[in-house]
Amino acid sequence: MDEVDLDELVSSLTPREENRTIKTYQNTVAVACPACEEPFDDLVVCKENPTSLNLSQQLDFCVGTEDGQALIFTHKK
Ligand SMILES: [Zn+2]
């Protein structure tokens, strides 16, 4: 599998929220998830290690890393 290219990936995505620990992007153009190749809903970039996520809904997600940052690709059920 190819390495995740975060810059290239986020250039297609819409930035949503950023706080001290995470940054989120919405996938409005159905970019394929690098892990499972299904389009994902949101990308969460974890800026702190470790980081807790408070998920408001049940989600499937795929995980990758880039430069030591965890990347979480969410898939709504
Ligand atoms: Zn996926």
N, CA, C, O and the ligand as a Tripos MOL2 file, in Angstrom:
@<TRIPOS>MOLECULE
protein
  309   307    78     0     0
PROTEIN
NO_CHARGES

@<TRIPOS>ATOM
      1 N           0.8440   -1.2060    0.0000 N.3       1 MET1
      2 CA          0.0000    0.0000    0.0000 C.3       1 MET1
      3 C           0.8790    1.2550    0.0000 C.2       1 MET1
      4 O           1.9520    1.2840    0.6030 O.2       1 MET1
      5 N           0.3980    2.2780   -0.6850 N.am      2 ASP2
      6 CA          1.1470    3.5330   -0.7190 C.3       2 ASP2
      7 C           1.1080    4.2330    0.6320 C.2       2 ASP2
      8 O           0.1540    4.0750    1.3940 O.2       2 ASP2
      9 N           2.1340    4.9990    0.9190 N.am      3 GLU3
     10 CA          2.1210    5.8670    2.0880 C.3       3 GLU3
     11 C           1.0070    6.8920    1.9310 C.2       3 GLU3
     12 O           0.6500    7.2710    0.8150 O.2       3 GLU3
     13 N           0.4690    7.3310    3.0420 N.am      4 VAL4
     14 CA         -0.5320    8.3930    2.9940 C.3       4 VAL4
     15 C           0.1840    9.7330    2.7680 C.2       4 VAL4
     16 O           1.1010   10.0930    3.5060 O.2       4 VAL4
     17 N          -0.2480   10.4540    1.7430 N.am      5 ASP5
     18 CA          0.2940   11.7950    1.5270 C.3       5 ASP5
     19 C          -0.7270   12.7990    2.0510 C.2       5 ASP5
     20 O          -1.6990   13.1420    1.3790 O.2       5 ASP5
     21 N          -0.4710   13.2580    3.2790 N.am      6 LEU6
     22 CA         -1.4600   14.0930    3.9670 C.3       6 LEU6
     23 C          -1.7370   15.3940    3.2190 C.2       6 LEU6
     24 O          -2.8910   15.8050    3.0920 O.2       6 LEU6
     25 N          -0.6960   16.0360    2.7300 N.am      7 ASP7
     26 CA         -0.8970   17.3140    2.0290 C.3       7 ASP7
     27 C          -1.7880   17.1290    0.8040 C.2       7 ASP7
     28 O          -2.6930   17.9210    0.5400 O.2       7 ASP7
     29 N          -1.5050   16.0740    0.0760 N.am      8 GLU8
     30 CA         -2.3010   15.8200   -1.1230 C.3       8 GLU8
     31 C          -3.7400   15.4850   -0.7430 C.2       8 GLU8
     32 O          -4.6920   15.9300   -1.3840 O.2       8 GLU8
     33 N          -3.8700   14.6930    0.3080 N.am      9 LEU9
     34 CA         -5.1940   14.2770    0.7630 C.3       9 LEU9
     35 C          -6.0310   15.4880    1.2010 C.2       9 LEU9
     36 O          -7.1610   15.6620    0.7460 O.2       9 LEU9
     37 N          -5.4750   16.3140    2.0780 N.am     10 VAL10
     38 CA         -6.2890   17.4110    2.6210 C.3      10 VAL10
     39 C          -6.5580   18.5030    1.5820 C.2      10 VAL10
     40 O          -7.4710   19.3100    1.7520 O.2      10 VAL10
     41 N          -5.7690   18.5290    0.5150 N.am     11 SER11
     42 CA         -6.0240   19.5270   -0.5190 C.3      11 SER11
     43 C          -7.3820   19.2920   -1.1770 C.2      11 SER11
     44 O          -7.9520   20.2100   -1.7660 O.2      11 SER11
     45 N          -7.9020   18.0680   -1.0800 N.am     12 SER12
     46 CA         -9.2180   17.7570   -1.6550 C.3      12 SER12
     47 C         -10.3470   17.8890   -0.6420 C.2      12 SER12
     48 O         -11.5210   17.8250   -1.0060 O.2      12 SER12
     49 N          -9.9930   18.0740    0.6360 N.am     13 LEU13
     50 CA        -10.9940   18.0200    1.7050 C.3      13 LEU13
     51 C         -11.3450   19.4150    2.2230 C.2      13 LEU13
     52 O         -10.6180   20.3810    1.9910 O.2      13 LEU13
     53 N         -12.4710   19.4990    2.9250 N.am     14 THR14
     54 CA        -12.9370   20.7640    3.4730 C.3      14 THR14
     55 C         -12.6040   20.8310    4.9660 C.2      14 THR14
     56 O         -13.1100   20.0170    5.7390 O.2      14 THR14
     57 N         -11.7600   21.7890    5.3890 N.am     15 PRO15
     58 CA        -11.4380   21.8960    6.8240 C.3      15 PRO15
     59 C         -12.6900   22.2150    7.6350 C.2      15 PRO15
     60 O         -13.5120   23.0240    7.2070 O.2      15 PRO15
     61 N         -12.8440   21.5900    8.7960 N.am     16 ARG16
     62 CA        -14.0090   21.8100    9.6450 C.3      16 ARG16
     63 C         -13.6330   22.3910   10.9850 C.2      16 ARG16
     64 O         -13.9150   23.5580   11.2560 O.2      16 ARG16
     65 N         -13.0080   21.6080   11.8170 N.am     17 GLU17
     66 CA        -12.7620   22.0110   13.1890 C.3      17 GLU17
     67 C         -11.2930   21.8520   13.4750 C.2      17 GLU17
     68 O         -10.6390   20.9350   12.9780 O.2      17 GLU17
     69 N         -10.7800   22.7610   14.2850 N.am     18 GLU18
     70 CA         -9.4230   22.5400   14.7710 C.3      18 GLU18
     71 C          -9.3600   22.9520   16.2210 C.2      18 GLU18
     72 O          -9.8490   24.0220   16.5820 O.2      18 GLU18
     73 N          -8.7750   22.1330   17.0500 N.am     19 ASN19
     74 CA         -8.5040   22.5350   18.4190 C.3      19 ASN19
     75 C          -7.1050   22.0620   18.7770 C.2      19 ASN19
     76 O          -6.3240   21.6780   17.9060 O.2      19 ASN19
     77 N          -6.8020   22.0920   20.0500 N.am     20 ARG20
     78 CA         -5.4400   21.8150   20.4770 C.3      20 ARG20
     79 C          -5.0030   20.4000   20.1080 C.2      20 ARG20
     80 O          -3.8300   20.1600   19.8230 O.2      20 ARG20
     81 N          -5.9370   19.4810   20.1150 N.am     21 THR21
     82 CA         -5.5410   18.0860   19.9640 C.3      21 THR21
     83 C          -5.8560   17.4720   18.6050 C.2      21 THR21
     84 O          -5.1660   16.5580   18.1530 O.2      21 THR21
     85 N          -6.9040   17.9800   17.9590 N.am     22 ILE22
     86 CA         -7.2750   17.3700   16.6790 C.3      22 ILE22
     87 C          -7.6220   18.4120   15.6310 C.2      22 ILE22
     88 O          -7.9150   19.5650   15.9450 O.2      22 ILE22
     89 N          -7.5830   17.9850   14.3990 N.am     23 LYS23
     90 CA         -8.0400   18.8040   13.2860 C.3      23 LYS23
     91 C          -8.9200   17.9010   12.4340 C.2      23 LYS23
     92 O          -8.5480   16.7640   12.1440 O.2      23 LYS23
     93 N         -10.0720   18.3940   12.0360 N.am     24 THR24
     94 CA        -10.9660   17.5410   11.2470 C.3      24 THR24
     95 C         -11.2520   18.1590    9.8890 C.2      24 THR24
     96 O         -11.3090   19.3780    9.7240 O.2      24 THR24
     97 N         -11.4270   17.2770    8.9390 N.am     25 TYR25
     98 CA        -11.7450   17.6720    7.5630 C.3      25 TYR25
     99 C         -12.9340   16.8420    7.1040 C.2      25 TYR25
    100 O         -13.0370   15.6580    7.4250 O.2      25 TYR25
    101 N         -13.8190   17.4610    6.3620 N.am     26 GLN26
    102 CA        -14.9430   16.7280    5.7960 C.3      26 GLN26
    103 C         -14.6360   16.3540    4.3530 C.2      26 GLN26
    104 O         -14.1090   17.1510    3.5770 O.2      26 GLN26
    105 N         -14.9750   15.1430    4.0280 N.am     27 ASN27
    106 CA        -14.7460   14.6410    2.6750 C.3      27 ASN27
    107 C         -16.0120   14.8920    1.8510 C.2      27 ASN27
    108 O         -16.9170   14.0580    1.8280 O.2      27 ASN27
    109 N         -16.0700   16.0180    1.1930 N.am     28 THR28
    110 CA        -17.2780   16.3780    0.4460 C.3      28 THR28
    111 C         -17.2130   15.8840   -1.0030 C.2      28 THR28
    112 O         -18.1970   15.9850   -1.7350 O.2      28 THR28
    113 N         -16.0790   15.3610   -1.4100 N.am     29 VAL29
    114 CA        -15.9260   14.9690   -2.8110 C.3      29 VAL29
    115 C         -15.6560   13.4740   -2.9870 C.2      29 VAL29
    116 O         -15.1650   13.0350   -4.0270 O.2      29 VAL29
    117 N         -15.9920   12.6920   -1.9340 N.am     30 ALA30
    118 CA        -15.8960   11.2310   -2.0030 C.3      30 ALA30
    119 C         -14.5010   10.7280   -2.3640 C.2      30 ALA30
    120 O         -14.3440    9.8570   -3.2190 O.2      30 ALA30
    121 N         -13.4980   11.2870   -1.7030 N.am     31 VAL31
    122 CA        -12.1320   10.7720   -1.8530 C.3      31 VAL31
    123 C         -12.0820    9.3710   -1.2310 C.2      31 VAL31
    124 O         -12.6640    9.1410   -0.1710 O.2      31 VAL31
    125 N         -11.4000    8.4550   -1.8790 N.am     32 ALA32
    126 CA        -11.3100    7.0850   -1.3640 C.3      32 ALA32
    127 C         -10.4060    7.0280   -0.1370 C.2      32 ALA32
    128 O          -9.3600    7.6750   -0.0850 O.2      32 ALA32
    129 N         -10.8270    6.2530    0.8330 N.am     33 CYS33
    130 CA        -10.0220    6.0080    2.0300 C.3      33 CYS33
    131 C          -8.7560    5.2540    1.6260 C.2      33 CYS33
    132 O          -8.8430    4.2730    0.8870 O.2      33 CYS33
    133 N          -7.5830    5.6850    2.0910 N.am     34 PRO34
    134 CA         -6.3470    4.9880    1.7020 C.3      34 PRO34
    135 C          -6.2750    3.5710    2.2590 C.2      34 PRO34
    136 O          -5.5330    2.7380    1.7390 O.2      34 PRO34
    137 N          -7.0330    3.2930    3.3040 N.am     35 ALA35
    138 CA         -6.9660    1.9610    3.9110 C.3      35 ALA35
    139 C          -7.9180    0.9760    3.2470 C.2      35 ALA35
    140 O          -7.5110   -0.1290    2.8880 O.2      35 ALA35
    141 N          -9.1750    1.3600    3.0820 N.am     36 CYS36
    142 CA        -10.1530    0.3840    2.5890 C.3      36 CYS36
    143 C         -10.6980    0.7380    1.2080 C.2      36 CYS36
    144 O         -11.4470   -0.0380    0.6150 O.2      36 CYS36
    145 N         -10.3230    1.9000    0.7020 N.am     37 GLU37
    146 CA        -10.6920    2.3280   -0.6440 C.3      37 GLU37
    147 C         -12.1750    2.6390   -0.8380 C.2      37 GLU37
    148 O         -12.6220    2.8810   -1.9600 O.2      37 GLU37
    149 N         -12.9410    2.6320    0.2660 N.am     38 GLU38
    150 CA        -14.3050    3.1640    0.2260 C.3      38 GLU38
    151 C         -14.2080    4.6530    0.5530 C.2      38 GLU38
    152 O         -13.3390    5.0480    1.3300 O.2      38 GLU38
    153 N         -15.0760    5.4880   -0.0180 N.am     39 PRO39
    154 CA        -15.0300    6.9070    0.3610 C.3      39 PRO39
    155 C         -15.3010    7.0600    1.8610 C.2      39 PRO39
    156 O         -16.2090    6.4230    2.3970 O.2      39 PRO39
    157 N         -14.5200    7.8990    2.5320 N.am     40 PHE40
    158 CA        -14.7290    8.1200    3.9700 C.3      40 PHE40
    159 C         -15.5280    9.4060    4.1680 C.2      40 PHE40
    160 O         -15.6910   10.1910    3.2330 O.2      40 PHE40
    161 N         -16.0270    9.6190    5.3880 N.am     41 ASP41
    162 CA        -16.8340   10.8170    5.6630 C.3      41 ASP41
    163 C         -15.9790   11.9660    6.1730 C.2      41 ASP41
    164 O         -16.0770   13.0920    5.6840 O.2      41 ASP41
    165 N         -15.1490   11.6770    7.1480 N.am     42 ASP42
    166 CA        -14.3070   12.7170    7.7370 C.3      42 ASP42
    167 C         -12.9200   12.1720    7.9860 C.2      42 ASP42
    168 O         -12.7230   10.9750    8.1930 O.2      42 ASP42
    169 N         -11.9690   13.0780    7.9600 N.am     43 LEU43
    170 CA        -10.6000   12.7480    8.3600 C.3      43 LEU43
    171 C         -10.2990   13.4940    9.6480 C.2      43 LEU43
    172 O         -10.5030   14.7050    9.7350 O.2      43 LEU43
    173 N          -9.8140   12.7730   10.6450 N.am     44 VAL44
    174 CA         -9.3910   13.3890   11.8980 C.3      44 VAL44
    175 C          -7.8820   13.2400   11.9970 C.2      44 VAL44
    176 O          -7.3650   12.1240   11.9700 O.2      44 VAL44
    177 N          -7.1720   14.3580   12.1110 N.am     45 VAL45
    178 CA         -5.7260   14.3400   12.2960 C.3      45 VAL45
    179 C          -5.4480   14.5900   13.7680 C.2      45 VAL45
    180 O          -5.8450   15.6200   14.3110 O.2      45 VAL45
    181 N          -4.7680   13.6540   14.4140 N.am     46 CYS46
    182 CA         -4.4640   13.7820   15.8400 C.3      46 CYS46
    183 C          -3.1570   14.5330   15.9920 C.2      46 CYS46
    184 O          -2.1200   14.0950   15.4930 O.2      46 CYS46
    185 N          -3.2050   15.6650   16.6830 N.am     47 LYS47
    186 CA         -2.0030   16.4850   16.8170 C.3      47 LYS47
    187 C          -1.2470   16.2000   18.0980 C.2      47 LYS47
    188 O          -0.0680   16.5370   18.2140 O.2      47 LYS47
    189 N          -1.9200   15.5780   19.0680 N.am     48 GLU48
    190 CA         -1.2550   15.2450   20.3120 C.3      48 GLU48
    191 C          -1.1260   13.7440   20.4310 C.2      48 GLU48
    192 O          -1.9390   12.9950   19.8890 O.2      48 GLU48
    193 N          -0.1170   13.3120   21.1310 N.am     49 ASN49
    194 CA          0.0980   11.8910   21.3580 C.3      49 ASN49
    195 C           0.2150   11.6500   22.8600 C.2      49 ASN49
    196 O           1.1840   12.1100   23.4640 O.2      49 ASN49
    197 N          -0.7040   10.9670   23.4740 N.am     50 PRO50
    198 CA         -1.9330   10.3920   22.9150 C.3      50 PRO50
    199 C          -3.0800   11.3980   22.8540 C.2      50 PRO50
    200 O          -3.0260   12.4600   23.4730 O.2      50 PRO50
    201 N          -4.0990   11.0490   22.1110 N.am     51 THR51
    202 CA         -5.2840   11.8850   21.9640 C.3      51 THR51
    203 C          -6.5310   11.0410   22.2030 C.2      51 THR51
    204 O          -6.6080    9.8890   21.7770 O.2      51 THR51
    205 N          -7.5040   11.6350   22.8920 N.am     52 SER52
    206 CA         -8.7930   10.9580   23.0600 C.3      52 SER52
    207 C          -9.7870   11.5220   22.0710 C.2      52 SER52
    208 O          -9.7910   12.7220   21.7940 O.2      52 SER52
    209 N         -10.6150   10.6670   21.5470 N.am     53 LEU53
    210 CA        -11.6790   11.1180   20.6560 C.3      53 LEU53
    211 C         -13.0090   10.8980   21.3470 C.2      53 LEU53
    212 O         -13.2470    9.8480   21.9440 O.2      53 LEU53
    213 N         -13.8630   11.8880   21.2620 N.am     54 ASN54
    214 CA        -15.2110   11.7330   21.7930 C.3      54 ASN54
    215 C         -16.1520   11.6140   20.6150 C.2      54 ASN54
    216 O         -16.6080   12.6150   20.0640 O.2      54 ASN54
    217 N         -16.4300   10.4140   20.2450 N.am     55 LEU55
    218 CA        -17.2630   10.1980   19.0690 C.3      55 LEU55
    219 C         -18.7300   10.3240   19.4520 C.2      55 LEU55
    220 O         -19.1800    9.7410   20.4390 O.2      55 LEU55
    221 N         -19.4610   11.0830   18.6680 N.am     56 SER56
    222 CA        -20.8660   11.3200   18.9830 C.3      56 SER56
    223 C         -21.7660   10.2750   18.3540 C.2      56 SER56
    224 O         -22.9620   10.2290   18.6430 O.2      56 SER56
    225 N         -21.2110    9.4440   17.5080 N.am     57 GLN57
    226 CA        -22.0320    8.4130   16.8890 C.3      57 GLN57
    227 C         -21.1960    7.1720   16.6720 C.2      57 GLN57
    228 O         -19.9690    7.1900   16.7720 O.2      57 GLN57
    229 N         -21.8960    6.0950   16.3710 N.am     58 GLN58
    230 CA        -21.1870    4.8560   16.0860 C.3      58 GLN58
    231 C         -20.5920    4.9200   14.6970 C.2      58 GLN58
    232 O         -21.2950    5.1730   13.7190 O.2      58 GLN58
    233 N         -19.3150    4.6950   14.6180 N.am     59 LEU59
    234 CA        -18.6290    4.8200   13.3420 C.3      59 LEU59
    235 C         -17.7060    3.6320   13.1340 C.2      59 LEU59
    236 O         -17.1740    3.0570   14.0840 O.2      59 LEU59
    237 N         -17.5330    3.2850   11.8840 N.am     60 ASP60
    238 CA        -16.4050    2.4450   11.5230 C.3      60 ASP60
    239 C         -15.2820    3.4050   11.1790 C.2      60 ASP60
    240 O         -15.5230    4.4750   10.6210 O.2      60 ASP60
    241 N         -14.0720    3.0310   11.5070 N.am     61 PHE61
    242 CA        -13.0040    3.9020   11.0600 C.3      61 PHE61
    243 C         -11.7480    3.1350   10.6990 C.2      61 PHE61
    244 O         -11.5020    2.0260   11.1720 O.2      61 PHE61
    245 N         -10.9690    3.7680    9.8480 N.am     62 CYS62
    246 CA         -9.6810    3.2440    9.4230 C.3      62 CYS62
    247 C          -8.6220    4.1880    9.9570 C.2      62 CYS62
    248 O          -8.8830    5.3750   10.1560 O.2      62 CYS62
    249 N          -7.4320    3.6680   10.1880 N.am     63 VAL63
    250 CA         -6.3810    4.4440   10.8250 C.3      63 VAL63
    251 C          -5.1050    4.3870    9.9950 C.2      63 VAL63
    252 O          -4.7440    3.3340    9.4680 O.2      63 VAL63
    253 N          -4.4350    5.5090    9.8830 N.am     64 GLY64
    254 CA         -3.1280    5.5420    9.2480 C.3      64 GLY64
    255 C          -2.2290    6.4900   10.0240 C.2      64 GLY64
    256 O          -2.6680    7.1210   10.9860 O.2      64 GLY64
    257 N          -0.9740    6.5900    9.6090 N.am     65 THR65
    258 CA         -0.0920    7.5670   10.2350 C.3      65 THR65
    259 C           0.6800    8.3050    9.1660 C.2      65 THR65
    260 O           0.9290    7.7810    8.0800 O.2      65 THR65
    261 N           1.0570    9.5300    9.4900 N.am     66 GLU66
    262 CA          1.9110   10.2930    8.6060 C.3      66 GLU66
    263 C           2.7590   11.1930    9.4720 C.2      66 GLU66
    264 O           2.2260   11.9740   10.2610 O.2      66 GLU66
    265 N           4.0660   11.1020    9.3430 N.am     67 ASP67
    266 CA          4.9780   11.8910   10.1710 C.3      67 ASP67
    267 C           4.6530   11.8020   11.6540 C.2      67 ASP67
    268 O           4.7180   12.8070   12.3620 O.2      67 ASP67
    269 N           4.3060   10.6200   12.1310 N.am     68 GLY68
    270 CA          4.0380   10.4370   13.5470 C.3      68 GLY68
    271 C           2.6840   10.9310   14.0050 C.2      68 GLY68
    272 O           2.3750   10.8400   15.1930 O.2      68 GLY68
    273 N           1.8540   11.4580   13.0930 N.am     69 GLN69
    274 CA          0.5060   11.8760   13.4610 C.3      69 GLN69
    275 C          -0.4590   10.7690   13.0690 C.2      69 GLN69
    276 O          -0.3510   10.1840   11.9920 O.2      69 GLN69
    277 N          -1.4030   10.4930   13.9610 N.am     70 ALA70
    278 CA         -2.4200    9.4990   13.6200 C.3      70 ALA70
    279 C          -3.4910   10.1500   12.7590 C.2      70 ALA70
    280 O          -3.9250   11.2730   13.0170 O.2      70 ALA70
    281 N          -3.8990    9.4340   11.7490 N.am     71 LEU71
    282 CA         -4.9620    9.8850   10.8610 C.3      71 LEU71
    283 C          -6.1180    8.9090   10.9950 C.2      71 LEU71
    284 O          -5.9240    7.7000   10.8670 O.2      71 LEU71
    285 N          -7.3140    9.4170   11.2500 N.am     72 ILE72
    286 CA         -8.4780    8.5510   11.4080 C.3      72 ILE72
    287 C          -9.4900    8.8910   10.3310 C.2      72 ILE72
    288 O          -9.9280   10.0340   10.1990 O.2      72 ILE72
    289 N          -9.8440    7.8880    9.5770 N.am     73 PHE73
    290 CA        -10.8100    8.0480    8.4900 C.3      73 PHE73
    291 C         -12.1170    7.4410    8.9650 C.2      73 PHE73
    292 O         -12.1800    6.2420    9.2350 O.2      73 PHE73
    293 N         -13.1600    8.2540    9.0700 N.am     74 THR74
    294 CA        -14.4100    7.7280    9.6080 C.3      74 THR74
    295 C         -15.3580    7.3150    8.4870 C.2      74 THR74
    296 O         -15.4140    7.9280    7.4210 O.2      74 THR74
    297 N         -16.0940    6.2560    8.7740 N.am     75 HIS75
    298 CA        -17.1190    5.7660    7.8530 C.3      75 HIS75
    299 C         -18.4140    5.6340    8.6390 C.2      75 HIS75
    300 O         -18.5020    4.8160    9.5550 O.2      75 HIS75
    301 N         -19.4030    6.4170    8.2970 N.am     76 LYS76
    302 CA        -20.6930    6.2870    8.9720 C.3      76 LYS76
    303 C         -21.3520    4.9980    8.5280 C.2      76 LYS76
    304 O         -21.2410    4.5760    7.3770 O.2      76 LYS76
    305 N         -22.0470    4.3800    9.4850 N.am     77 LYS77
    306 CA        -22.7130    3.1160    9.1560 C.3      77 LYS77
    307 C         -24.0080    3.3850    8.4270 C.2      77 LYS77
    308 O         -24.7180    2.4480    8.0630 O.2      77 LYS77
    309 ZN        -11.6210    3.1400    5.3360 Zn       78 ZN78
@<TRIPOS>BOND
     1     1     2 1
     2     2     3 1
     3     3     4 2
     4     3     5 am
     5     5     6 1
     6     6     7 1
     7     7     8 2
     8     7     9 am
     9     9    10 1
    10    10    11 1
    11    11    12 2
    12    11    13 am
    13    13    14 1
    14    14    15 1
    15    15    16 2
    16    15    17 am
    17    17    18 1
    18    18    19 1
    19    19    20 2
    20    19    21 am
    21    21    22 1
    22    22    23 1
    23    23    24 2
    24    23    25 am
    25    25    26 1
    26    26    27 1
    27    27    28 2
    28    27    29 am
    29    29    30 1
    30    30    31 1
    31    31    32 2
    32    31    33 am
    33    33    34 1
    34    34    35 1
    35    35    36 2
    36    35    37 am
    37    37    38 1
    38    38    39 1
    39    39    40 2
    40    39    41 am
    41    41    42 1
    42    42    43 1
    43    43    44 2
    44    43    45 am
    45    45    46 1
    46    46    47 1
    47    47    48 2
    48    47    49 am
    49    49    50 1
    50    50    51 1
    51    51    52 2
    52    51    53 am
    53    53    54 1
    54    54    55 1
    55    55    56 2
    56    55    57 am
    57    57    58 1
    58    58    59 1
    59    59    60 2
    60    59    61 am
    61    61    62 1
    62    62    63 1
    63    63    64 2
    64    63    65 am
    65    65    66 1
    66    66    67 1
    67    67    68 2
    68    67    69 am
    69    69    70 1
    70    70    71 1
    71    71    72 2
    72    71    73 am
    73    73    74 1
    74    74    75 1
    75    75    76 2
    76    75    77 am
    77    77    78 1
    78    78    79 1
    79    79    80 2
    80    79    81 am
    81    81    82 1
    82    82    83 1
    83    83    84 2
    84    83    85 am
    85    85    86 1
    86    86    87 1
    87    87    88 2
    88    87    89 am
    89    89    90 1
    90    90    91 1
    91    91    92 2
    92    91    93 am
    93    93    94 1
    94    94    95 1
    95    95    96 2
    96    95    97 am
    97    97    98 1
    98    98    99 1
    99    99   100 2
   100    99   101 am
   101   101   102 1
   102   102   103 1
   103   103   104 2
   104   103   105 am
   105   105   106 1
   106   106   107 1
   107   107   108 2
   108   107   109 am
   109   109   110 1
   110   110   111 1
   111   111   112 2
   112   111   113 am
   113   113   114 1
   114   114   115 1
   115   115   116 2
   116   115   117 am
   117   117   118 1
   118   118   119 1
   119   119   120 2
   120   119   121 am
   121   121   122 1
   122   122   123 1
   123   123   124 2
   124   123   125 am
   125   125   126 1
   126   126   127 1
   127   127   128 2
   128   127   129 am
   129   129   130 1
   130   130   131 1
   131   131   132 2
   132   131   133 am
   133   133   134 1
   134   134   135 1
   135   135   136 2
   136   135   137 am
   137   137   138 1
   138   138   139 1
   139   139   140 2
   140   139   141 am
   141   141   142 1
   142   142   143 1
   143   143   144 2
   144   143   145 am
   145   145   146 1
   146   146   147 1
   147   147   148 2
   148   147   149 am
   149   149   150 1
   150   150   151 1
   151   151   152 2
   152   151   153 am
   153   153   154 1
   154   154   155 1
   155   155   156 2
   156   155   157 am
   157   157   158 1
   158   158   159 1
   159   159   160 2
   160   159   161 am
   161   161   162 1
   162   162   163 1
   163   163   164 2
   164   163   165 am
   165   165   166 1
   166   166   167 1
   167   167   168 2
   168   167   169 am
   169   169   170 1
   170   170   171 1
   171   171   172 2
   172   171   173 am
   173   173   174 1
   174   174   175 1
   175   175   176 2
   176   175   177 am
   177   177   178 1
   178   178   179 1
   179   179   180 2
   180   179   181 am
   181   181   182 1
   182   182   183 1
   183   183   184 2
   184   183   185 am
   185   185   186 1
   186   186   187 1
   187   187   188 2
   188   187   189 am
   189   189   190 1
   190   190   191 1
   191   191   192 2
   192   191   193 am
   193   193   194 1
   194   194   195 1
   195   195   196 2
   196   195   197 am
   197   197   198 1
   198   198   199 1
   199   199   200 2
   200   199   201 am
   201   201   202 1
   202   202   203 1
   203   203   204 2
   204   203   205 am
   205   205   206 1
   206   206   207 1
   207   207   208 2
   208   207   209 am
   209   209   210 1
   210   210   211 1
   211   211   212 2
   212   211   213 am
   213   213   214 1
   214   214   215 1
   215   215   216 2
   216   215   217 am
   217   217   218 1
   218   218   219 1
   219   219   220 2
   220   219   221 am
   221   221   222 1
   222   222   223 1
   223   223   224 2
   224   223   225 am
   225   225   226 1
   226   226   227 1
   227   227   228 2
   228   227   229 am
   229   229   230 1
   230   230   231 1
   231   231   232 2
   232   231   233 am
   233   233   234 1
   234   234   235 1
   235   235   236 2
   236   235   237 am
   237   237   238 1
   238   238   239 1
   239   239   240 2
   240   239   241 am
   241   241   242 1
   242   242   243 1
   243   243   244 2
   244   243   245 am
   245   245   246 1
   246   246   247 1
   247   247   248 2
   248   247   249 am
   249   249   250 1
   250   250   251 1
   251   251   252 2
   252   251   253 am
   253   253   254 1
   254   254   255 1
   255   255   256 2
   256   255   257 am
   257   257   258 1
   258   258   259 1
   259   259   260 2
   260   259   261 am
   261   261   262 1
   262   262   263 1
   263   263   264 2
   264   263   265 am
   265   265   266 1
   266   266   267 1
   267   267   268 2
   268   267   269 am
   269   269   270 1
   270   270   271 1
   271   271   272 2
   272   271   273 am
   273   273   274 1
   274   274   275 1
   275   275   276 2
   276   275   277 am
   277   277   278 1
   278   278   279 1
   279   279   280 2
   280   279   281 am
   281   281   282 1
   282   282   283 1
   283   283   284 2
   284   283   285 am
   285   285   286 1
   286   286   287 1
   287   287   288 2
   288   287   289 am
   289   289   290 1
   290   290   291 1
   291   291   292 2
   292   291   293 am
   293   293   294 1
   294   294   295 1
   295   295   296 2
   296   295   297 am
   297   297   298 1
   298   298   299 1
   299   299   300 2
   300   299   301 am
   301   301   302 1
   302   302   303 1
   303   303   304 2
   304   303   305 am
   305   305   306 1
   306   306   307 1
   307   307   308 2
@<TRIPOS>SUBSTRUCTURE
     1 MET1         2 RESIDUE 1 A MET
     2 ASP2         6 RESIDUE 1 A ASP
     3 GLU3        10 RESIDUE 1 A GLU
     4 VAL4        14 RESIDUE 1 A VAL
     5 ASP5        18 RESIDUE 1 A ASP
     6 LEU6        22 RESIDUE 1 A LEU
     7 ASP7        26 RESIDUE 1 A ASP
     8 GLU8        30 RESIDUE 1 A GLU
     9 LEU9        34 RESIDUE 1 A LEU
    10 VAL10       38 RESIDUE 1 A VAL
    11 SER11       42 RESIDUE 1 A SER
    12 SER12       46 RESIDUE 1 A SER
    13 LEU13       50 RESIDUE 1 A LEU
    14 THR14       54 RESIDUE 1 A THR
    15 PRO15       58 RESIDUE 1 A PRO
    16 ARG16       62 RESIDUE 1 A ARG
    17 GLU17       66 RESIDUE 1 A GLU
    18 GLU18       70 RESIDUE 1 A GLU
    19 ASN19       74 RESIDUE 1 A ASN
    20 ARG20       78 RESIDUE 1 A ARG
    21 THR21       82 RESIDUE 1 A THR
    22 ILE22       86 RESIDUE 1 A ILE
    23 LYS23       90 RESIDUE 1 A LYS
    24 THR24       94 RESIDUE 1 A THR
    25 TYR25       98 RESIDUE 1 A TYR
    26 GLN26      102 RESIDUE 1 A GLN
    27 ASN27      106 RESIDUE 1 A ASN
    28 THR28      110 RESIDUE 1 A THR
    29 VAL29      114 RESIDUE 1 A VAL
    30 ALA30      118 RESIDUE 1 A ALA
    31 VAL31      122 RESIDUE 1 A VAL
    32 ALA32      126 RESIDUE 1 A ALA
    33 CYS33      130 RESIDUE 1 A CYS
    34 PRO34      134 RESIDUE 1 A PRO
    35 ALA35      138 RESIDUE 1 A ALA
    36 CYS36      142 RESIDUE 1 A CYS
    37 GLU37      146 RESIDUE 1 A GLU
    38 GLU38      150 RESIDUE 1 A GLU
    39 PRO39      154 RESIDUE 1 A PRO
    40 PHE40      158 RESIDUE 1 A PHE
    41 ASP41      162 RESIDUE 1 A ASP
    42 ASP42      166 RESIDUE 1 A ASP
    43 LEU43      170 RESIDUE 1 A LEU
    44 VAL44      174 RESIDUE 1 A VAL
    45 VAL45      178 RESIDUE 1 A VAL
    46 CYS46      182 RESIDUE 1 A CYS
    47 LYS47      186 RESIDUE 1 A LYS
    48 GLU48      190 RESIDUE 1 A GLU
    49 ASN49      194 RESIDUE 1 A ASN
    50 PRO50      198 RESIDUE 1 A PRO
    51 THR51      202 RESIDUE 1 A THR
    52 SER52      206 RESIDUE 1 A SER
    53 LEU53      210 RESIDUE 1 A LEU
    54 ASN54      214 RESIDUE 1 A ASN
    55 LEU55      218 RESIDUE 1 A LEU
    56 SER56      222 RESIDUE 1 A SER
    57 GLN57      226 RESIDUE 1 A GLN
    58 GLN58      230 RESIDUE 1 A GLN
    59 LEU59      234 RESIDUE 1 A LEU
    60 ASP60      238 RESIDUE 1 A ASP
    61 PHE61      242 RESIDUE 1 A PHE
    62 CYS62      246 RESIDUE 1 A CYS
    63 VAL63      250 RESIDUE 1 A VAL
    64 GLY64      254 RESIDUE 1 A GLY
    65 THR65      258 RESIDUE 1 A THR
    66 GLU66      262 RESIDUE 1 A GLU
    67 ASP67      266 RESIDUE 1 A ASP
    68 GLY68      270 RESIDUE 1 A GLY
    69 GLN69      274 RESIDUE 1 A GLN
    70 ALA70      278 RESIDUE 1 A ALA
    71 LEU71      282 RESIDUE 1 A LEU
    72 ILE72      286 RESIDUE 1 A ILE
    73 PHE73      290 RESIDUE 1 A PHE
    74 THR74      294 RESIDUE 1 A THR
    75 HIS75      298 RESIDUE 1 A HIS
    76 LYS76      302 RESIDUE 1 A LYS
    77 LYS77      306 RESIDUE 1 A LYS
    78 ZN78       309 GROUP 0 **** ****
